[in-house]
Amino acid sequence: MEIKQVNQTKVFGEEIKTTLKKVGEHVKVLPESIATEMHQRGFKIEGPQVWIYNGTDGNPETEFDLLVGFPVSEKAMDHKITALDGFKCATIMHKGDWARFPESYGKIIGELTQKGVQMTGECREVYHQIDFENVDNNLTEIQVGIK
């Protein structure tokens, strides 16, 4: 686990309400739709896709806000662009199948709880490498917001 400060950034994306039980329905489909719209509207993807979770509590039935997007130029302006504030977080790299995310989240949240670090309720996932054919090649940075 590493503690770091993520700089403010802008993402072109879409915000939805979902649950942990249903979040898998949006994998691949939502990012592809967003990337297609970006291309059609002349926006350039400036980094890996990011998923921002607000209001998750670990319960598969709890509805929360999810923003899925791609970084864009700081100068980009559009109603689909969200400026993400700087973000202090604990981070861990998750290698492999996303079905094992609970293991990585459990590890990082367990360490934070053990150290008495207060979490903000916001988590982000940065998808550095995506491989649907061989999921062992996936490389995802999990970021848990801290105070």
Buried (B, 14 or more C-beta within 10 A) or exposed (E): BEEEEBEEBBBBBBEBEBBBEBBEEBBEEBBEEBBEBBEEEEBEBBEBBBBBBBEBEEEEEEBBBBBBBBBBEEEBEEEBBBEBEEBEBBBBEBEBEBEEBEEBBEBBBEBBEEEEBEBEEBBBBBBEEBEEEEEEEBBBBBBBBBE
